[in-house]
Amino acid sequence: MSARSKVVSFKGAYGDDLAALLDLPAGPVRAYAIFAHCFTCSKDVFAAARISGALADQGIGVLRFDFTGLGMSGGEFANTNFSSNVADLLCAVDFMREELEAPSILVGHSLGGAAILAAAADVPEAKAVATIGAPADATHVRRHFQTDIEKIETEGEASVELAGRHFSIRKQFLDDLEEHNIRMRISSLRKALLIFHAPLDEAVGIENASMIFEAAKHPKSFVSLDDADHLLTKRRDALYVAQVLGAWASRYIGQGNIARDESDADIVTVSETGTGKFQQRVAVGPHLLTADEPEAHGGLNSGPTPYDFLSIALGACTSMTLRMYADRKGLELGAISVAVDHKRIHASDCAGCAEGREGYIDRFERTIRVSGGLDPSLNEKIAEIAGKCPVHKTLEAGSVVVTKVTKGT
């Protein structure tokens, strides 16, 4: 779960109370999003809960709700259809406009993704739209109860089993599906679109992602979810979607309501997200990152470890320092990359690099690669310049850490 999950409700398309959860960041809200769940699912399905929580960790407030007749919401599912789902979505948008602010990000999973695509044009404030395993046509949902369609057509209603539960599907539901041309709505979207889909998705085939992508105009992007299943039941798949989605959306939502004092521009703020045991939200000026520990150490493996960040600092500083040197000297090095391997070893095992040291030391092994090739005679000079990287000097010289303890807000 995110740092805060607030229970809320609002009136749906048929006037019923719809149950919702608002996942909020621990700190300032950059932007708001709506998450529409899959067919016959609820706001509490794993993918919805995990993705919304992870987005909240990135500073995005997310409203997820149960469509009419599902989960904790009122109303009869048998009376609903795709049109009412779209209308419920727009009621959720109105609720956010009145109570918070209109969502700038719309996210939909499976049929919820199709509903998002159908509703997006009616949400002018939305700048970014993302679908996860979504069908390109609302009628795709008929495949879930194909054997019952004849009974529904002739008798007007049938009880169908979906995911181990029974639902009443009426003929009006089938008729309504035929009224929607999702691909036409996609072609006139005029919003940034991100499509997530698993190539092996057995519920909604990968061809649907192709059709959505082809119908959309730029800016549009596709992200393959490799071996993920349709419901994203693996935690790592849901977290991956949230991380990519947050990074992608940042291009379109900016920093939203985050207000940072100019004097704090160089201050790194690290705070617990409330997700997992160790996950941290890292804020550096306008940039938001995630730190964590591997699963083997009790973490979620949702971001680099603290020592990974230290290696990142050394590698990035080294590459930047070499780029400045190469440009100044007119050296055609091509692309520069730096691999950093950090290990904690005993000083006695680091011959020539830990004179006078005892006990354990931190050893960073840096490997510099240049795509343009390098004259062997320059190897020594490149290593010398790398040693002038400020982070390198800081690590070798040691630092002073001053600690203050204050009351939190």
C-alpha positions as CSV (number, residue, x, y, z in Angstrom):
1,M,0.0,0.0,0.0
2,S,1.0,3.6,-0.5
3,A,1.8,6.0,2.4
4,R,-1.9,6.9,2.7
5,S,-5.0,5.2,1.3
6,K,-8.2,7.3,2.0
7,V,-11.7,5.7,1.7
8,V,-14.0,7.9,-0.4
9,S,-17.2,7.5,-2.4
10,F,-19.2,9.3,-5.1
11,K,-22.4,8.8,-7.1
12,G,-22.1,6.7,-10.2
13,A,-23.9,6.9,-13.6
14,Y,-27.1,5.3,-12.1
15,G,-27.0,7.3,-8.9
16,D,-25.5,4.5,-6.8
17,D,-22.8,5.1,-4.3
18,L,-19.5,3.9,-5.8
19,A,-16.8,2.8,-3.4
20,A,-13.3,4.2,-4.0
21,L,-9.8,4.5,-2.6
22,L,-7.6,7.5,-3.0
23,D,-3.9,6.5,-2.8
24,L,-1.9,9.6,-1.8
25,P,1.9,10.3,-1.6
26,A,3.6,10.8,1.7
27,G,4.6,14.2,0.5
28,P,3.3,16.8,-2.1
29,V,1.1,15.6,-4.9
30,R,2.7,16.0,-8.4
31,A,-0.5,15.1,-10.3
32,Y,-3.6,13.0,-10.0
33,A,-4.6,9.8,-11.9
34,I,-7.6,7.5,-12.2
35,F,-7.2,3.7,-12.4
36,A,-10.0,1.7,-14.1
37,H,-9.9,-2.0,-13.2
38,C,-10.5,-5.0,-15.4
39,F,-13.8,-6.7,-16.3
40,T,-15.7,-8.0,-13.3
41,C,-12.7,-7.1,-11.1
42,S,-12.6,-4.5,-8.3
43,K,-10.5,-1.6,-7.2
44,D,-8.7,-4.1,-4.8
45,V,-7.5,-6.5,-7.4
46,F,-3.7,-6.9,-7.0
47,A,-2.7,-5.0,-10.1
48,A,-4.8,-2.0,-9.3
49,A,-3.7,-1.9,-5.7
50,R,0.0,-2.4,-6.4
51,I,0.3,0.0,-9.4
52,S,-1.7,2.7,-7.6
53,G,0.4,2.4,-4.5
54,A,3.6,2.5,-6.5
55,L,2.5,5.6,-8.4
56,A,1.7,7.2,-5.1
57,D,5.3,6.5,-4.0
58,Q,6.3,8.6,-7.1
59,G,4.2,11.5,-6.0
60,I,1.0,10.7,-8.0
61,G,-2.3,10.6,-6.2
62,V,-4.5,7.8,-7.7
63,L,-8.2,7.3,-7.4
64,R,-9.4,3.7,-8.0
65,F,-13.0,2.7,-7.7
66,D,-15.4,-0.2,-8.1
67,F,-17.7,0.2,-11.1
68,T,-21.5,0.0,-10.5
69,G,-22.5,-3.5,-9.1
70,L,-18.9,-4.6,-8.4
71,G,-16.8,-4.8,-5.3
72,M,-18.2,-2.6,-2.6
73,S,-20.1,-0.3,-4.9
74,G,-23.9,-0.2,-5.0
75,G,-26.2,-1.0,-7.9
76,E,-26.8,-4.2,-9.9
77,F,-24.1,-5.5,-12.2
78,A,-26.8,-6.9,-14.5
79,N,-28.1,-3.4,-15.2
80,T,-24.6,-2.2,-16.3
81,N,-22.9,-2.2,-19.7
82,F,-19.8,-0.7,-21.3
83,S,-21.6,2.7,-21.7
84,S,-22.4,2.8,-18.0
85,N,-18.7,2.0,-17.2
86,V,-17.6,4.9,-19.3
87,A,-20.2,7.1,-17.5
88,D,-19.0,5.9,-14.1
89,L,-15.5,6.9,-15.1
90,L,-16.7,10.4,-16.0
91,C,-18.5,10.6,-12.7
92,A,-15.2,9.8,-11.0
93,V,-13.5,12.6,-13.0
94,D,-16.2,15.0,-11.9
95,F,-15.7,13.9,-8.3
96,M,-12.0,14.6,-8.5
97,R,-12.6,18.0,-10.2
98,E,-14.8,19.0,-7.3
99,E,-12.8,17.6,-4.4
100,L,-9.2,17.6,-5.6
101,E,-8.4,18.5,-9.2
102,A,-9.1,16.8,-12.5
103,P,-6.8,13.8,-13.3
104,S,-4.0,14.5,-15.7
105,I,-3.3,10.7,-16.1
106,L,-5.8,8.0,-17.1
107,V,-4.9,4.4,-16.6
108,G,-7.0,1.4,-17.5
109,H,-6.5,-2.4,-17.2
110,S,-8.1,-4.8,-19.6
111,L,-11.7,-3.7,-20.4
112,G,-11.0,-0.8,-18.0
113,G,-8.3,0.2,-20.6
114,A,-10.9,0.2,-23.3
115,A,-13.2,2.3,-21.1
116,I,-10.4,4.8,-20.5
117,L,-9.8,5.1,-24.3
118,A,-13.5,5.7,-24.8
119,A,-13.7,8.3,-22.1
120,A,-10.4,10.1,-22.5
121,A,-11.7,12.7,-25.1
122,D,-14.2,13.9,-22.5
123,V,-11.5,14.7,-20.0
124,P,-9.7,17.7,-21.5
125,E,-7.4,18.1,-18.4
126,A,-5.9,14.6,-19.0
127,K,-2.6,14.8,-20.7
128,A,-1.4,11.1,-20.6
129,V,-3.3,7.9,-21.1
130,A,-2.0,4.4,-20.4
131,T,-3.6,1.0,-21.1
132,I,-2.6,-2.4,-19.7
133,G,-3.6,-5.5,-21.5
134,A,-6.5,-3.6,-23.1
135,P,-8.6,-4.9,-26.0
136,A,-8.9,-2.8,-29.1
137,D,-12.6,-3.4,-29.3
138,A,-15.1,-3.5,-26.5
139,T,-16.8,-6.5,-28.1
140,H,-13.7,-8.5,-27.2
141,V,-15.3,-9.1,-23.8
142,R,-17.8,-11.5,-25.4
143,R,-15.1,-14.1,-25.5
144,H,-15.3,-14.5,-21.8
145,F,-18.8,-16.0,-22.0
146,Q,-18.9,-17.1,-25.7
147,T,-20.8,-20.4,-24.8
148,D,-23.6,-18.4,-23.1
149,I,-24.2,-15.8,-25.9
150,E,-26.9,-17.8,-27.6
151,K,-28.9,-18.2,-24.3
152,I,-28.5,-14.5,-23.6
153,E,-29.7,-13.6,-27.1
154,T,-32.8,-15.9,-26.9
155,E,-33.7,-15.6,-23.2
156,G,-32.6,-12.0,-22.6
157,E,-30.3,-12.9,-19.7
158,A,-28.0,-15.7,-18.5
159,S,-25.8,-16.4,-15.4
160,V,-22.2,-16.8,-16.6
161,E,-19.2,-17.9,-14.6
162,L,-16.2,-15.6,-14.7
163,A,-13.1,-16.2,-12.7
164,G,-15.0,-18.6,-10.4
165,R,-17.9,-16.1,-9.8
166,H,-21.3,-15.9,-11.3
167,F,-22.6,-12.8,-13.0
168,S,-25.9,-12.0,-14.7
169,I,-25.3,-10.8,-18.3
170,R,-28.3,-9.3,-20.1
171,K,-28.9,-8.8,-23.9
172,Q,-28.6,-5.1,-23.4
173,F,-25.0,-5.6,-22.4
174,L,-24.2,-7.3,-25.7
175,D,-26.2,-4.8,-27.7
176,D,-24.4,-1.9,-26.0
177,L,-20.9,-3.3,-26.9
178,E,-21.8,-3.1,-30.6
179,E,-22.4,0.7,-30.2
180,H,-18.8,1.5,-29.4
181,N,-16.0,2.1,-31.9
182,I,-13.0,2.3,-29.7
183,R,-10.5,2.6,-32.5
184,M,-12.2,5.7,-33.9
185,R,-12.0,7.2,-30.4
186,I,-8.3,6.3,-30.3
187,S,-7.6,8.0,-33.6
188,S,-8.9,11.3,-32.3
189,L,-7.4,11.0,-28.8
190,R,-4.9,13.9,-29.0
191,K,-3.2,12.8,-25.8
192,A,0.1,11.0,-25.1
193,L,-0.6,7.2,-25.1
194,L,1.4,4.4,-23.5
195,I,0.4,0.8,-24.2
196,F,1.5,-2.0,-21.9
197,H,0.9,-5.6,-23.2
198,A,2.3,-9.0,-22.6
199,P,3.1,-11.0,-25.8
200,L,1.8,-14.2,-24.1
201,D,-1.4,-12.7,-22.7
202,E,-4.0,-15.4,-23.1
203,A,-7.0,-13.3,-22.1
204,V,-6.4,-10.4,-24.5
205,G,-4.1,-11.2,-27.4
206,I,-1.1,-9.1,-28.3
207,E,-2.7,-8.2,-31.6
208,N,-4.9,-5.9,-29.7
209,A,-1.9,-3.8,-28.7
210,S,-0.9,-3.6,-32.4
211,M,-4.4,-2.4,-33.4
212,I,-4.4,0.3,-30.6
213,F,-0.9,1.4,-31.6
214,E,-1.8,1.7,-35.3
215,A,-5.0,3.6,-34.6
216,A,-3.3,6.1,-32.3
217,K,-1.4,9.2,-33.5
218,H,1.9,10.3,-31.9
219,P,3.0,10.7,-29.2
220,K,2.5,7.0,-28.6
221,S,4.6,4.3,-27.0
222,F,4.5,0.5,-26.5
223,V,6.1,-1.5,-23.7
224,S,6.3,-5.2,-23.8
225,L,5.6,-7.0,-20.5
226,D,7.5,-10.1,-21.5
227,D,6.2,-13.1,-19.6
228,A,3.6,-11.3,-17.4
229,D,0.1,-12.7,-17.2
230,H,-3.0,-10.7,-18.0
231,L,-3.8,-9.9,-14.4
232,L,-0.2,-9.0,-13.5
233,T,-0.2,-11.3,-10.5
234,K,3.6,-11.2,-10.2
235,R,4.6,-8.3,-8.0
236,R,7.6,-7.5,-10.1
237,D,5.4,-7.0,-13.2
238,A,3.0,-4.6,-11.4
239,L,5.9,-2.6,-10.0
240,Y,7.6,-2.4,-13.4
241,V,4.4,-1.0,-15.0
242,A,4.2,1.6,-12.2
243,Q,7.8,2.6,-12.5
244,V,7.8,2.9,-16.3
245,L,4.4,4.7,-16.2
246,G,5.6,7.2,-13.6
247,A,8.7,8.0,-15.5
248,W,6.9,8.3,-18.9
249,A,4.1,10.5,-17.4
250,S,6.6,12.9,-15.9
251,R,7.3,14.2,-19.4
252,Y,3.7,15.4,-19.7
253,I,2.7,16.3,-16.1
254,G,5.8,18.2,-15.1
255,Q,6.1,18.6,-11.3
256,G,2.5,19.4,-10.6
257,N,2.0,20.9,-7.1
258,I,5.5,20.2,-5.9
259,A,6.8,23.5,-4.5
260,R,10.5,23.5,-3.5
261,D,12.4,26.4,-2.0
262,E,15.3,27.5,-4.2
263,S,17.5,27.1,-1.2
264,D,16.6,23.4,-1.2
265,A,17.5,22.8,-4.8
266,D,20.6,20.8,-4.0
267,I,19.2,18.9,-1.0
268,V,18.4,15.3,-1.4
269,T,15.3,14.2,0.6
270,V,14.8,10.5,1.3
271,S,11.6,9.3,3.0
272,E,9.9,6.0,3.6
273,T,7.1,5.2,1.2
274,G,5.2,2.7,3.5
275,T,5.5,0.1,0.7
276,G,7.4,-3.0,1.8
277,K,10.0,-2.9,4.6
278,F,12.8,-0.7,3.1
279,Q,11.4,1.2,0.0
280,Q,12.4,4.9,0.0
281,R,11.2,7.8,-2.1
282,V,14.2,9.9,-3.1
283,A,13.6,13.6,-4.2
284,V,16.4,15.6,-5.8
285,G,15.2,18.9,-7.1
286,P,12.6,18.0,-9.8
287,H,13.7,14.4,-9.9
288,L,12.0,11.4,-8.1
289,L,13.7,8.1,-7.6
290,T,13.2,4.9,-5.6
291,A,15.7,3.2,-3.3
292,D,15.2,-0.3,-1.9
293,E,16.9,-3.6,-0.9
294,P,16.8,-6.9,-2.8
295,E,14.1,-9.4,-1.9
296,A,16.7,-11.7,-0.3
297,H,17.4,-8.9,2.2
298,G,13.7,-8.3,3.0
299,G,13.1,-5.6,0.4
300,L,11.0,-5.4,-2.8
301,N,13.9,-5.0,-5.2
302,S,12.0,-2.0,-6.6
303,G,15.0,0.3,-6.9
304,P,18.8,0.5,-6.5
305,T,20.3,-0.1,-3.0
306,P,22.1,2.6,-1.1
307,Y,25.4,1.2,-2.2
308,D,24.2,1.0,-5.8
309,F,23.5,4.7,-5.6
310,L,27.1,5.2,-4.4
311,S,28.4,3.2,-7.4
312,I,26.0,5.2,-9.7
313,A,27.5,8.4,-8.4
314,L,31.1,7.2,-9.2
315,G,30.2,5.9,-12.6
316,A,28.2,9.0,-13.7
317,C,30.9,11.4,-12.4
318,T,33.7,9.4,-14.2
319,S,31.8,9.3,-17.5
320,M,31.1,13.1,-17.3
321,T,34.6,13.9,-16.4
322,L,36.0,11.9,-19.3
323,R,33.5,13.5,-21.7
324,M,34.7,17.0,-20.7
325,Y,38.3,16.0,-21.1
326,A,37.7,14.3,-24.5
327,D,35.8,17.4,-25.8
328,R,38.4,19.7,-24.6
329,K,41.3,17.7,-26.2
330,G,39.3,16.8,-29.4
331,L,39.5,13.1,-28.7
332,E,37.1,10.9,-30.7
333,L,36.2,8.4,-28.0
334,G,32.7,7.7,-29.1
335,A,30.2,6.8,-26.4
336,I,31.6,6.4,-23.0
337,S,30.3,3.8,-20.4
338,V,31.6,3.0,-17.0
339,A,30.9,-0.2,-15.1
340,V,31.4,-0.1,-11.3
341,D,31.6,-3.2,-9.1
342,H,31.5,-2.6,-5.4
343,K,32.6,-5.2,-2.8
344,R,33.4,-5.0,0.9
345,I,36.6,-7.0,1.4
346,H,39.4,-7.4,4.0
347,A,42.2,-4.9,3.6
348,S,44.7,-7.7,3.5
349,D,43.1,-9.0,0.3
350,C,43.5,-5.7,-1.5
351,A,47.2,-5.7,-2.2
352,G,48.7,-2.3,-2.9
353,C,45.4,-0.4,-2.5
354,A,44.9,-0.3,1.3
355,E,48.3,0.4,2.8
356,G,48.1,0.9,6.5
357,R,44.5,-0.1,6.6
358,E,43.1,-2.9,8.8
359,G,39.8,-4.7,8.9
360,Y,37.3,-4.5,6.0
361,I,37.3,-1.8,3.3
362,D,35.0,-0.8,0.5
363,R,36.6,-1.5,-2.9
364,F,35.2,0.0,-6.1
365,E,36.4,-1.5,-9.4
366,R,35.8,0.7,-12.3
367,T,35.8,-0.4,-15.9
368,I,35.8,2.3,-18.6
369,R,34.7,1.4,-22.1
370,V,34.7,3.7,-25.2
371,S,32.8,2.7,-28.3
372,G,35.1,4.7,-30.6
373,G,38.2,2.7,-29.6
374,L,41.2,3.9,-27.7
375,D,44.8,4.2,-28.5
376,P,46.6,1.9,-26.0
377,S,49.0,4.8,-25.3
378,L,46.1,6.8,-23.9
379,N,45.0,4.1,-21.4
380,E,47.2,5.6,-18.6
381,K,46.0,9.1,-19.3
382,I,42.3,8.1,-19.3
383,A,42.8,6.4,-15.9
384,E,44.5,9.5,-14.6
385,I,41.6,11.7,-15.7
386,A,39.1,9.3,-14.3
387,G,40.9,9.7,-11.0
388,K,40.2,13.5,-11.1
389,C,36.4,12.8,-10.9
390,P,35.1,14.7,-7.9
391,V,33.2,11.8,-6.5
392,H,36.3,9.6,-6.9
393,K,38.2,12.2,-4.8
394,T,35.5,12.3,-2.2
395,L,35.5,8.5,-1.8
396,E,39.3,8.4,-1.5
397,A,39.6,11.4,0.8
398,G,36.8,10.6,3.2
399,S,34.0,12.9,4.3
400,V,32.5,14.5,7.4
401,V,28.8,13.7,8.2
402,V,27.0,16.1,10.5
403,T,23.7,14.8,11.8
404,K,20.7,16.9,13.1
405,V,17.5,15.4,14.5
406,T,14.2,17.4,14.2
407,K,10.5,16.8,14.7
408,G,8.7,15.6,11.6
409,T,5.6,17.3,10.2
